[in-house]
Amino acid sequence: MQVQVNAGDGIESTEALERWANDYLNEALARFRQDITGIEVQLKDENSGKSGPADKRCLLEARVTGQDPMVAEHRAENQDMAIRGATQKLLKVLDHRLGKLERRGNHDRETIRKTGSPLV
């Protein structure tokens, strides 16, 4: 799946960061590989220039085939922890939303209500 990293205020986008994010997200989200067409990573330093607790923000947007984008956000002390936290939240969102779709798809079996035929 394609991973695009966008660095905002106070975050330096390097080739190493992009490579790490690509490898990490492809591994962490591997079980959804067939559903996800792309991931957008948005990194930002909320208190650019000042230090403070949980001032690095990561927003992940997963583009899923046939669905609206699924989003998760996490704030942490550094960008590594922010990406990891947002990834864990995104996994929960994907499990929940795609799991619901899968469960709905399993209800296509025949019942007497659908066929209208009496039980013998």
C-alpha positions in Angstrom: 0.0 0.0 0.0 1.2 3.5 -0.7 2.2 5.7 2.2 2.5 9.4 1.9 4.2 11.4 4.7 3.3 15.1 5.1 5.4 17.0 7.6 3.9 20.3 9.0 5.1 23.0 11.3 8.2 22.1 13.3 8.7 18.6 11.8 11.5 17.9 9.3 10.5 15.4 6.6 13.5 13.3 5.8 13.9 10.3 3.6 14.7 8.2 6.6 11.4 9.2 8.3 9.4 8.5 5.2 11.1 5.1 4.7 10.6 4.1 8.4 6.9 5.2 8.3 6.3 3.3 5.1 7.9 0.1 6.5 6.3 0.4 9.9 2.7 1.1 8.5 2.9 -1.6 5.9 3.9 -4.1 8.6 1.4 -3.0 11.2 -1.5 -2.8 8.8 -0.5 -5.9 6.7 -3.8 -7.8 7.5 -5.7 -4.9 5.8 -3.5 -4.7 2.8 -6.2 -5.9 0.4 -8.7 -3.3 1.7 -6.4 -0.2 2.0 -5.2 1.6 -1.1 -3.2 4.2 0.6 -2.3 5.9 3.9 -1.6 9.6 4.4 0.5 10.5 7.4 0.2 14.1 8.7 2.8 15.1 11.3 2.8 18.4 13.1 4.5 20.0 16.1 1.6 21.6 17.9 3.9 23.9 19.9 6.4 24.6 17.2 9.6 26.0 18.7 8.6 25.4 22.3 8.8 22.1 24.1 6.0 20.6 26.0 4.3 17.3 26.8 2.4 15.6 24.0 3.1 18.3 21.4 3.8 16.1 18.4 0.6 15.2 16.5 0.1 12.4 14.0 -3.0 12.1 11.9 -3.4 8.9 9.8 -5.9 8.7 7.0 -6.5 5.3 5.5 -8.1 5.2 2.1 -10.2 2.0 1.9 -11.7 0.6 -1.2 -15.4 1.5 -1.5 -15.5 3.3 1.9 -15.0 6.8 3.2 -11.5 7.5 4.5 -10.8 6.2 8.0 -8.9 8.5 10.4 -7.0 8.2 13.6 -5.1 10.8 15.6 -2.6 10.7 18.4 -0.5 13.2 20.3 2.8 12.2 22.0 6.1 13.6 23.2 7.9 12.6 20.0 6.9 11.8 16.4 7.8 8.1 16.8 5.3 7.6 19.6 2.7 9.8 17.8 2.9 7.5 14.7 2.8 4.3 16.8 -0.2 5.6 18.9 -2.1 6.7 15.8 -1.5 3.4 14.2 -2.9 1.5 17.2 -6.0 3.7 17.1 -6.3 3.2 13.3 -6.2 -0.6 13.8 -9.1 -0.3 16.1 -11.1 1.8 13.7 -10.3 -0.6 10.8 -11.2 -3.7 12.9 -14.5 -2.1 14.0 -15.7 -0.7 10.6 -14.4 -3.5 8.3 -15.5 -6.1 10.9 -19.1 -4.7 10.8 -19.1 -4.9 7.0 -17.9 -8.5 7.1 -20.5 -9.5 9.6 -23.2 -7.9 7.5 -22.0 -9.9 4.5 -22.4 -13.1 6.4 -26.1 -12.6 6.8 -27.0 -13.6 3.2 -28.2 -17.1 4.1 -31.7 -18.2 3.4 -34.3 -18.0 6.1 -38.0 -18.7 6.1 -38.7 -15.0 6.3 -37.0 -14.4 3.0 -38.4 -17.4 1.1 -41.9 -17.3 2.7 -42.0 -21.1 2.5 -43.4 -23.0 5.5 -41.2 -25.4 7.5 -41.8 -29.1 6.7 
